[in-house]
């Protein structure tokens, strides 16, 4: 698992905040381009394509950052990167084995 300091978490938060701010700014610019296009059509194809492309890049950046932070958070909650998954079948066999031994012990008069 990656070691994270409070400074790392602060940098992550700042990076996400900056990406979201950039996304919001590009959304406004794209909306303005669409309004210009609808109003008088005085917009070139290049301007429209550039606005859409930049908006998509910004959206992907925000999603990527949020996904990375969510994965990191999940890794912390689940025991870390590379944590072994639970073997439910082995756990079930162990519990059943213990219950059988307990039942046998009680039938034979042993105290457990």
N, C-alpha and C positions, 0 to 999 in steps of 0.2 A: 504494500500500500504506500502511496506517496505521502511523505511527510508534509503537512500543511501548517503553516504558521498563521497567526492573525494577519500578518502582512500579505500572505498569499491570498487569503480569503478576501481581503480588502481590494487587492489588485483584480481578482476575479469579478468582484462586485462592480468595480469601476469600468472594467472592460465590457461587462454586460450593459451597464448604464449607458456607456458611450455608443455601443452598437444599437441599442434601442433608440437613442436620441438621433443617430444617423438615419435609422429606419424611418422614424417619424418625419424627419426633415425631407427625406426622399419621397415619402408618401404625399406630403403637401406639394412637392414639386411635380409629382406625377399627376395629382389632381388638377393642378394649374395647367399642365400641358393638355389634359383631357378637356378642360373647360375652354381653352384657346382653340382646340381642334373642333369642338362642338359649336363655338361661337362664330368663328370666321374662317376656320380652316387654314389660318396663317401659320401653320406648323409644318416643318419638313418631316419626312419619314425618318430621317436620321435623328432628329430631336426626339421623336416618339420612341424609336428603338433604344436610344441612349437612356431615356427616362425609365423605360420598362426594364432594361438590362440592369441598370444601377439599383433599381428597386428590388429586383429579384436577388441580386448579389447581397444586398443589405439584409433582406429577409433570411436568406440562407445563413448568413453570418450569425444573426441573432439565434436562429434555431440551433445551429451548431454549438454555440456557446452554452445555450440553455441545456442542450442534450448532454454536453460534457459535464456540466455542473450537476445535472441530475444523476448521471452515471457515477460520478465521484461520491455524491451523497448516498447513493444506493450501496456502493462498495463499503462505505463506512458503516452503514446500518447492518449489512449482511456479513460482516466479518472480514472485509478487506478483499483486495484484488487477489484472485487465485484461491479464494476460500473453497474448501471442498463442499460439494453439494451433499445434502443429507441422503443417506441410503435408507429409504423408508422400509424397504423389504427386509434388510438386515435388522433394523430396529424392531420391526414387527416380529420377526423370528425370536429375537432376544426376549421381548416382552412375553410372548407365548411360552417360551421355555421357562421363564421365571414363574409364570402362573401355573404351569404343569408341576414344577417342583414344589411350589407352595401347596397345591392341592394334594399331591402325593404325601407330603410331610404331614398335612392335617389328617389324612386318612389313616396314616400309620401311627397317629397319636403323638407325633413330635410337635413341639412348640416352636414356631418360627415368628 
